[in-house]
């Protein structure tokens, strides 16, 4: 269901769940009291012959007793109509609980990030500007005895797959190398990165208020490679070159995000990670036909099974001599993502690493391990 979605409404943007208020929308002047909501039920074969310009669900009558509203923080209103009045009350109750939960959950997650960073600053006796350099370039032995890690932040839910959504949050995406970053909402789930539009803008660049986040793309992590840190400098191309007289040699100025109060002084390369995948694939020999020891062991096992069971080869999967793998040494496709800080980047990189490794293990169990042959075979 999540893989096929077209968009979502962020419950953190819902200000209030309320009963229907007449006059909240300018279109209420043309609405009458009633229960008819017509949908276009034409078959796929008749869709081409449908010349109606009316959208599905458009109506001139609304049943106030079965309708409730979601008042968004930007002033827009979403109206939903339930089956009956009892179902409407149940929906309103559950939605109010979810809105309250996700607001508190979002605030608690950010407070956890701030608390862990403050503990590390006090333990290492450094300030936030020095933390950007120490966290990026310090050796493990320099901070291993003093730094603090949170078990609530790095937990086993992603590995155990106890939740449908592994991670979700705001990132800045550059779909191609010679483009600019755009802010988007990214969801990591079931080996895919689902990308949703965060902000709508006019041609002049003016922001347009909107209700839902529309899906604009997805990235399949199967066969992908992930790298971050200094290696991403060549993918950035356009970096922040601001000169800070208080700290010569650094190009990043202190930044603060007003929506949650998160601050950062990290360099651009330290907040960036790249997901790379090959655009072409090649055939390589499977490891079963390269390793003579493994082949001899497999043949002896099949002979034993034939003697015991009477049927040769039963219970053994037939592995192909060739396997399809990503072709290295060619220019692939890379998608550049930038987080708000190095701490958030590390959180995303660890989540992506878990998903990529899980997909690699599942693919290896299904088709067998493969190796690449170098040189010509005699």
C-alpha positions as CSV (number, residue, x, y, z in Angstrom):
1,X,0.0,0.0,0.0
2,X,2.8,2.4,0.9
3,X,4.7,1.7,-2.3
4,X,1.7,2.6,-4.4
5,X,0.7,5.9,-2.7
6,X,0.5,9.1,-4.6
7,X,0.9,11.4,-1.6
8,X,0.2,11.9,2.1
9,X,-1.1,14.5,4.6
10,X,1.3,15.2,7.4
11,X,-0.7,15.1,10.7
12,X,1.9,17.4,12.3
13,X,0.5,20.1,10.0
14,X,-3.0,19.6,11.2
15,X,-4.0,22.4,13.6
16,X,-7.4,21.0,14.7
17,X,-9.9,18.2,13.9
18,X,-13.4,19.7,14.1
19,X,-16.9,19.4,12.9
20,X,-18.0,20.9,9.6
21,X,-18.2,24.7,9.7
22,X,-20.3,26.4,7.0
23,X,-18.5,29.3,5.5
24,X,-15.0,28.1,6.1
25,X,-14.5,27.5,2.4
26,X,-15.7,30.0,-0.3
27,X,-17.3,27.2,-2.2
28,X,-19.9,26.8,0.6
29,X,-22.0,29.4,-1.1
30,X,-22.8,26.8,-3.8
31,X,-23.3,23.9,-1.5
32,X,-26.7,22.7,-0.3
33,X,-27.8,20.2,2.4
34,X,-27.8,16.7,1.1
35,X,-26.0,13.3,1.0
36,X,-25.2,12.9,-2.7
37,X,-21.6,12.5,-3.7
38,X,-21.2,11.3,-7.3
39,X,-18.1,9.5,-8.6
40,X,-17.2,8.7,-12.1
41,X,-17.7,4.9,-12.3
42,X,-17.0,4.5,-16.0
43,X,-15.0,1.4,-17.1
44,X,-11.5,1.7,-18.4
45,X,-12.8,1.0,-21.9
46,X,-15.2,4.0,-21.6
47,X,-12.7,6.4,-20.1
48,X,-11.7,7.7,-23.5
49,X,-15.3,8.5,-24.3
50,X,-15.9,10.4,-21.1
51,X,-16.1,14.1,-21.9
52,X,-17.1,15.3,-18.4
53,X,-14.9,18.0,-16.9
54,X,-16.2,17.4,-13.4
55,X,-13.7,15.9,-10.9
56,X,-14.5,12.6,-9.1
57,X,-16.2,13.4,-5.8
58,X,-17.4,16.8,-6.9
59,X,-20.8,17.5,-5.4
60,X,-23.3,20.3,-4.8
61,X,-24.7,18.7,-1.6
62,X,-22.9,17.9,1.6
63,X,-24.3,16.0,4.6
64,X,-23.2,18.1,7.6
65,X,-24.0,15.3,10.1
66,X,-21.5,12.9,8.5
67,X,-18.7,15.4,7.5
68,X,-15.8,16.7,9.6
69,X,-12.8,18.9,8.8
70,X,-9.1,19.0,9.2
71,X,-7.9,22.6,9.8
72,X,-4.3,22.9,8.6
73,X,-1.7,25.3,10.1
74,X,-1.6,27.2,6.8
75,X,-5.4,28.0,7.0
76,X,-6.6,25.4,4.4
77,X,-9.4,23.0,5.2
78,X,-9.7,19.3,4.3
79,X,-13.3,17.9,4.4
80,X,-13.9,14.2,4.9
81,X,-17.3,12.5,4.9
82,X,-17.8,9.2,6.8
83,X,-20.3,6.5,6.3
84,X,-22.6,7.6,9.2
85,X,-22.4,9.8,12.2
86,X,-21.1,7.1,14.5
87,X,-18.2,6.4,12.1
88,X,-17.5,10.2,11.9
89,X,-17.1,10.4,15.7
90,X,-14.7,7.4,15.7
91,X,-12.6,9.0,12.9
92,X,-12.5,12.3,14.7
93,X,-11.4,10.7,18.0
94,X,-8.6,8.6,16.5
95,X,-7.3,11.5,14.3
96,X,-7.1,13.8,17.3
97,X,-5.1,11.2,19.2
98,X,-2.8,10.7,16.2
99,X,-2.3,14.4,15.8
100,X,-1.4,14.8,19.5
101,X,0.9,11.8,19.4
102,X,2.9,12.8,16.3
103,X,3.4,16.4,17.5
104,X,4.8,15.1,20.8
105,X,6.8,12.4,19.0
106,X,8.4,14.9,16.7
107,X,9.3,17.2,19.5
108,X,10.7,14.4,21.6
109,X,12.9,13.1,18.8
110,X,14.4,16.6,18.3
111,X,14.9,17.0,22.0
112,X,16.8,13.7,22.0
113,X,19.1,14.9,19.2
114,X,19.8,18.1,21.2
115,X,20.3,16.3,24.5
116,X,22.8,13.8,23.0
117,X,24.8,16.6,21.3
118,X,24.9,18.6,24.5
119,X,26.2,15.6,26.5
120,X,28.9,15.1,23.9
121,X,29.9,18.7,24.0
122,X,30.2,18.7,27.7
123,X,32.1,15.4,27.8
124,X,34.6,16.5,25.1
125,X,34.8,20.0,26.5
126,X,34.3,21.7,23.1
127,X,31.8,24.1,21.6
128,X,29.4,23.6,18.7
129,X,31.9,25.0,16.1
130,X,34.6,22.6,17.2
131,X,32.1,19.8,17.3
132,X,31.7,20.1,13.5
133,X,35.4,19.5,13.0
134,X,35.9,16.9,15.7
135,X,32.9,14.8,14.6
136,X,34.1,14.8,11.0
137,X,37.8,14.3,11.3
138,X,38.7,13.0,14.8
139,X,40.0,9.5,15.1
140,X,38.1,6.8,17.0
141,X,40.6,6.5,19.8
142,X,40.3,10.3,20.5
143,X,36.6,10.2,21.4
144,X,35.8,6.5,22.1
145,X,36.2,6.9,25.9
146,X,34.2,10.2,26.2
147,X,31.5,10.3,23.6
148,X,27.8,9.4,24.3
149,X,25.5,7.3,22.1
150,X,21.8,6.9,22.5
151,X,20.1,3.5,22.3
152,X,16.8,5.3,21.6
153,X,18.2,7.0,18.6
154,X,20.1,4.0,17.1
155,X,17.7,1.1,17.9
156,X,17.0,-2.3,16.3
157,X,13.7,-1.6,14.8
158,X,15.2,-1.0,11.4
159,X,17.1,-4.3,11.5
160,X,14.2,-6.3,13.0
161,X,11.7,-4.6,10.5
162,X,9.2,-4.1,13.3
163,X,7.9,-1.0,11.6
164,X,6.7,-0.4,8.0
165,X,8.6,2.9,7.8
166,X,12.2,2.7,8.7
167,X,12.9,6.5,8.6
168,X,11.2,9.6,7.4
169,X,12.1,13.3,7.4
170,X,13.2,16.4,5.5
171,X,16.2,16.3,3.1
172,X,17.5,18.4,0.3
173,X,17.7,16.4,-3.0
174,X,19.7,17.0,-6.2
175,X,18.4,14.4,-8.8
176,X,21.2,15.1,-11.2
177,X,24.7,16.4,-10.8
178,X,24.3,19.8,-12.6
179,X,21.1,20.8,-10.8
180,X,20.3,22.7,-7.6
181,X,19.0,21.2,-4.3
182,X,15.3,21.2,-3.6
183,X,13.7,20.5,-0.3
184,X,11.7,17.3,-0.2
185,X,10.2,14.8,2.3
186,X,11.8,11.4,2.1
187,X,10.5,8.1,3.5
188,X,12.7,5.0,3.8
189,X,10.6,1.8,3.6
190,X,11.0,-1.8,2.3
191,X,14.2,-1.1,0.4
192,X,12.9,2.0,-1.3
193,X,13.4,5.8,-0.9
194,X,10.0,7.4,-1.5
195,X,10.4,11.1,-2.4
196,X,7.5,13.6,-1.8
197,X,7.3,17.3,-2.7
198,X,7.6,19.5,0.3
199,X,6.8,22.9,-1.1
200,X,4.8,24.2,-4.1
201,X,6.0,27.3,-5.8
202,X,4.8,29.4,-8.7
203,X,6.9,30.2,-11.8
204,X,8.0,33.4,-10.0
205,X,9.2,31.4,-7.0
206,X,6.4,32.5,-4.7
207,X,5.3,29.8,-2.2
208,X,1.8,28.3,-2.7
209,X,-0.1,26.9,0.3
210,X,-1.0,23.3,-0.2
211,X,-2.6,20.5,1.7
212,X,-0.8,17.2,0.9
213,X,2.7,16.2,-0.2
214,X,2.7,14.8,-3.7
215,X,4.9,11.9,-4.6
216,X,7.5,12.9,-7.2
217,X,9.8,9.9,-7.4
218,X,11.3,6.8,-5.7
219,X,14.7,5.2,-5.6
220,X,15.1,1.4,-5.5
221,X,18.1,0.6,-3.2
222,X,18.7,-2.9,-4.7
223,X,22.2,-2.9,-6.1
224,X,22.9,0.6,-5.0
225,X,26.1,2.0,-3.4
226,X,26.2,4.6,-0.7
227,X,29.0,7.0,0.2
228,X,29.2,10.2,2.2
229,X,31.7,12.7,3.7
230,X,34.6,14.2,1.8
231,X,34.0,11.8,-1.1
232,X,30.9,13.9,-2.0
233,X,32.8,17.1,-2.8
234,X,32.9,16.2,-6.5
235,X,29.1,15.7,-6.6
236,X,28.3,19.0,-4.9
237,X,30.0,21.2,-7.6
238,X,28.5,24.4,-6.0
239,X,29.5,24.7,-2.4
240,X,29.2,27.4,0.2
241,X,32.3,29.7,-0.2
242,X,31.4,32.2,2.5
243,X,34.4,33.6,4.5
244,X,34.1,33.7,8.2
245,X,36.5,36.1,9.8
246,X,36.1,34.5,13.2
247,X,37.1,31.1,11.9
248,X,39.4,31.4,8.8
249,X,39.6,28.2,6.8
250,X,36.0,27.3,7.3
251,X,33.3,28.1,4.8
252,X,30.1,27.2,6.7
253,X,28.3,29.9,8.8
254,X,26.2,29.0,11.8
255,X,22.7,28.0,10.7
256,X,19.4,27.7,12.7
257,X,16.2,26.1,11.6
258,X,13.3,28.0,13.0
259,X,10.8,25.2,12.8
260,X,12.4,23.2,15.6
261,X,15.4,25.3,16.8
262,X,18.1,22.9,15.4
263,X,21.5,24.6,14.8
264,X,24.4,23.5,12.8
265,X,27.9,24.7,11.7
266,X,28.9,21.7,9.5
267,X,30.5,22.0,6.1
268,X,28.4,21.1,3.1
269,X,30.4,18.0,2.3
270,X,29.9,16.7,5.9
271,X,26.1,16.9,5.6
272,X,25.9,15.2,2.2
273,X,25.5,11.6,1.1
274,X,25.1,10.1,-2.4
275,X,23.1,7.0,-3.5
276,X,24.7,5.6,-6.7
277,X,23.4,2.8,-8.9
278,X,24.6,1.4,-12.2
279,X,22.6,2.2,-15.3
280,X,23.9,-1.0,-17.1
281,X,24.4,-4.6,-16.0
282,X,26.6,-7.4,-17.2
283,X,26.7,-11.2,-17.1
284,X,29.3,-12.9,-14.9
285,X,29.9,-16.5,-14.0
286,X,28.4,-17.7,-10.8
287,X,30.8,-18.7,-8.0
288,X,29.6,-22.2,-8.1
289,X,31.3,-22.8,-11.5
290,X,34.5,-21.0,-10.4
291,X,35.2,-22.7,-7.0
292,X,36.3,-26.3,-7.7
293,X,36.2,-27.2,-4.0
294,X,32.6,-26.0,-3.6
295,X,31.6,-27.8,-6.8
296,X,33.1,-31.1,-5.6
297,X,31.4,-30.8,-2.2
298,X,28.0,-30.0,-3.8
299,X,28.4,-33.0,-6.1
300,X,29.2,-35.3,-3.2
301,X,26.2,-34.1,-1.3
302,X,23.9,-34.8,-4.3
303,X,25.3,-38.3,-4.5
304,X,24.6,-39.0,-0.9
305,X,21.1,-37.6,-1.2
306,X,20.5,-39.8,-4.2
307,X,21.7,-42.9,-2.3
308,X,19.4,-42.1,0.7
309,X,16.3,-40.8,-1.1
310,X,16.6,-42.7,-4.3
311,X,16.0,-39.6,-6.5
312,X,19.0,-37.7,-7.6
313,X,19.0,-34.0,-7.1
314,X,15.8,-33.7,-5.1
315,X,15.9,-30.9,-2.6
316,X,18.6,-29.0,-4.5
317,X,18.1,-25.8,-6.4
318,X,19.5,-25.5,-9.9
319,X,21.8,-22.5,-10.0
320,X,22.5,-20.8,-13.3
321,X,26.0,-20.6,-14.7
322,X,25.6,-16.8,-15.2
323,X,24.4,-14.1,-12.8
324,X,23.3,-10.6,-13.5
325,X,25.3,-7.9,-11.6
326,X,26.0,-4.2,-11.8
327,X,28.6,-3.2,-14.3
328,X,31.5,-1.3,-12.6
329,X,33.8,1.1,-14.4
330,X,30.9,2.9,-16.1
331,X,29.2,6.1,-15.3
332,X,26.1,5.4,-13.3
333,X,23.3,7.5,-11.9
334,X,23.8,9.3,-8.6
335,X,21.3,11.1,-6.5
336,X,22.7,13.6,-4.0
337,X,21.0,14.2,-0.7
338,X,21.9,16.8,1.9
339,X,20.8,16.7,5.5
340,X,20.5,19.7,7.9
341,X,23.5,18.6,9.9
342,X,26.1,15.9,10.2
343,X,24.2,14.1,13.0
344,X,21.1,13.8,10.8
345,X,23.3,12.6,7.9
346,X,24.8,9.9,10.0
347,X,21.3,8.8,11.1
348,X,20.2,8.5,7.5
349,X,23.4,6.8,6.3
350,X,23.1,4.1,8.9
351,X,19.4,3.5,8.0
352,X,20.3,3.2,4.3
353,X,23.2,0.9,5.0
354,X,20.9,-1.5,6.9
355,X,18.4,-1.5,4.0
356,X,21.0,-2.0,1.3
357,X,22.7,-4.8,3.2
358,X,19.4,-6.6,3.8
359,X,18.6,-6.4,0.1
360,X,22.0,-7.8,-0.8
361,X,21.6,-10.7,1.6
362,X,18.1,-11.5,0.3
363,X,19.4,-11.4,-3.3
364,X,22.4,-13.6,-2.4
365,X,20.2,-16.2,-0.7
366,X,17.9,-16.2,-3.7
367,X,20.4,-16.5,-6.5
368,X,23.6,-17.6,-4.9
369,X,26.8,-15.6,-4.5
370,X,28.6,-14.4,-7.6
371,X,32.1,-13.3,-8.4
372,X,33.6,-11.2,-11.2
373,X,36.2,-12.8,-13.5
374,X,39.2,-10.7,-14.4
375,X,41.2,-11.7,-17.5
376,X,40.6,-14.2,-20.2
377,X,39.9,-17.8,-19.5
378,X,42.2,-20.3,-21.1
